[in-house]
Structure formats: C-alpha cells, structure tokens
Amino acid sequence: LYVGNISFDSTEEDMIQLFSSVGECGSVTLVRDEQGRNRGFAFVVMRTKEDGDAAIEKLNGMEWNGRTIAVRESNN
C-alpha cells in the first residue's frame, strides 16, 4: 500500500501499530531523504489482500498525528 501525507514526526513503529489495528502488518518502509528525514510517505505491506483492503477502507482519509493520511494500492 502507498501511504501519503504522513506527519514528519511519524516512525515505522508508529505505522506498524496503526496498520496492525486493522490487520496483520508485514512491513513498513518509510521513505527518507539523504539526511534520514521522513519524506511524508511510506509503503506498507499487509499479510493478506483482505487486510490491505481493510486498511484502505478504514484508514484512508483518517486524521493521524495531525495529518489526514491517504492510503491506497501502490502503483508498483
């Protein structure tokens, strides 16, 4: 899944906790710049298609850490 508009203060652990609340989260890759700062988007792998669909349904448009996050299927 692609997750956009993430707070720059969010961590991989924060995201694992959030996505685990709707299904089994496999991994989180928070995209960072050359200095290691969070760039505001990430890729999340859920264990099943059903868990991924549930994450999109429940978390897309949700306010989290002061930002309205976007959750959708990744293009890659």
N, C-alpha and C positions, 0 to 999 in steps of 0.2 A: 504494500500500500504506500502511496505517497501521502505525506502529512505536511501541510504547509501552514504558514503564519504562526509558527511556534515561538513562544517567548524566548528571547535570547538567554534567559536565565535557566531554561529547562535543561535537564540532563537525560542521558539514556535511561538511567534508573527511574526517573520520574515518568518517562514514557512507557517503560515496561510495566510499571504499576498501573498506569492509566489503561493501557490496552489489555492487560491481564484481567481488568474488571469486567470485560465483555467476552473474553475467550482466552484460549491458550496462545500466548505470545511467544513466537520463536526467536526473533531477534529484532534489534533496533539499530539502525545506522543513522546517527545524527551527523549531517553534513557540516563540516567545519572549514574555515578559511586557513590560509597559510600560518596564521598566528595561533590556530587552535580554537578560535571563537566559533560558537554556534552560528550558522548562517540563516537559521529560521525555518529550515525544512529538514525532513528526515524520511527514511524508508523503513517501514515496519513489515515484518513477515509474521503472519498468523499461521498457526499449525494446519488449519483446515479452511477450505473455501467458505464454509458456513460461519466460522469465526471471523473471517475477513469481511463477509457481508454484514455480520452483526456490528462489527467495528464501524463500518461506513454508516450504517443506519443510525447507530446510537451516538457516535462521536462527531460526525461531520456537522459543522455549524455550532458546535458546543463551545462555550466560553471556558477556557482553561488557562490558568496562570496569567489572567488579564488579557488574553487574546482569543479571538474567535478562530478556531482551527478548521482547516479544510482537510478532509480525509476522503481519498478516492483511490481507485485502482491505479497502479503505476503504469506508465506508458512503456516501460522497458521490460 
